[in-house]
Amino acid sequence: MNIALEYKKIKRTGIIPGCLAGGLLAVLIPVLELTVRSEQYIGLMQPPLQTIFQADWQMMSMLNMLIVITAACMMYHTEYADNAIQRVTTLPVKEEGVYFLKALLLSGMCAVILAMEMISVSMCTLHWFGGEDGAFTAYYGGPLHEACLELIQDLLWNLGYCFCMLLPVIFLSLLIASACRNMWISLGVDVVCVFMATMIPVKYFALAIFPFAMPFQISEGAGTGQTVRFLAAGLIEVLVIGAAEILFLRVRRSLA
Amino acid sequence: MNFLSLLAVEWKKLRRSRILLILGTAAVMLWIPSVLNADLNFGMQAEGISPEHNFLIQGFMGMAWFMFPASMVVGTVLLAQTERTNHGILRMLALPVSTGKLCLAKYMILLGLAAIQILMMTGMYYISAAIASQMQEYEFLLPPLFVFAQAGKLYVSSLPMIAFFWMLSVCIQTPIFSVGIGLASIVPSVLMINTKAWFLYPMDYPFYVITAEYGELASNLSETEIELFPWIVAAVVSTGICLAVSCLCFGKNERK
């Protein structure tokens, strides 16, 4: 059982073009926002990335999450739809292996989407804040190539951070999808969870580590302590959810 | 078969779907944060809105912005998938019933689900407002006539949106695209209600109506007058087109 097989399963479901299309939509958000309301942001003397993230990440991460939950539901829907899962369970492979391969595949797609978004953010930074007295020069300073290198470093860090924040959602939505035979139940549960996450007040750390609320976190302007705490929480959540999935599949199999 | 018995048949199909459980959970989840943060309602004097009105409108806004549209997308998945799995739809199409009627019956069922969800939400409003009144020792309950008028407005304004989602699920066979487009189209409604062309985007009607109501109740906010003229025309035309297209497309793929 390998990842190529999992890829083959989703090849004709349209998940990959769907994800890319969703990613493109997310890419357009900062571009549109800055085109329409640039005068609100250009005067701000704070790191340009922070400006963009604070203005747009809420919506972008919401889109990312919606992409993840739909893709997760679809990935298991292909298994359940014509009882294909029964064939998988009769093969000499572990069911949780399928789950982890799906998680790996979905994470890969998310990494691509996030990379697209980061490229868009960097383009916006250079276009709107890159002028003579823009925030880009004020913040990064120095010769152009060094400033660009620094920008790329920051972007990579943000990419990694956002990716880690998205991982719990990937694992949890796949867990929900694998638990429910009917797609609308898993989709409904996911949608309720996303909705809950939008209602959570950010000031409580204990509530903010709800897996579906994690992607709203940004590292820009958050302070190292908080960033590390959220990274640790994300890691623990992934481990716990993975363990829960293994346990769940074992129990379901023994009861079936 | 006349239309009423078709409706009864369609409703029976949903008996074991547990969709009402999901809708109910959403309604409960909606009001929990409002009850916990009920004291925040007293800090809204700057906008000039009374605490009890604020309590109601904030909850309805949360509903109209994401939860209600997203539940409707889940509902379309439910209606489409219950029949596509195991090819139940083939049996329905073999009956001497016009496909258009069948399609409209399903749309009516979706409207029924929407009505149930709004009623649940209104019921939960009364329970949570009573709890909040007890906790804060302040009367949060509003007269039923006013509350039901708001709920009714929300419902009527969502009809074009539901027709659009229904068209998506009928015309697009791959669920990932119908669900993905549906969910993704909810996110930009925040942007669209602020533009002059808001009436061209059916997905923002419910949110727009509630936001306008908020402006009306808050004496210090600028009032947004709902202009009925282009809106009603646009709404009727878009609903008509969506329903016509879905009736034409219904069952096309299966009959090939």
Interface residues (C-beta under 8 A of the other chain):
Chain A: T13 G14 I15 G18 A21 G22 L25 L32 M59 M62 L63 L66 I67 T70 A71 C73 M74 H77 A81 D82 N182 M183 W184 I185 L187 G188 V189 V191 V192 V194 F195 M196 T198 M199 I200 P201
Chain B: S17 R18 I19 I22 T25 A26 M29 L30 P33 N37 G62 F66 M67 A70 S71 V73 V74 G75 V77 L78 Q81 T85 T174 P175 I176 F177 V179 G180 L183 A184 V187 V190 L191
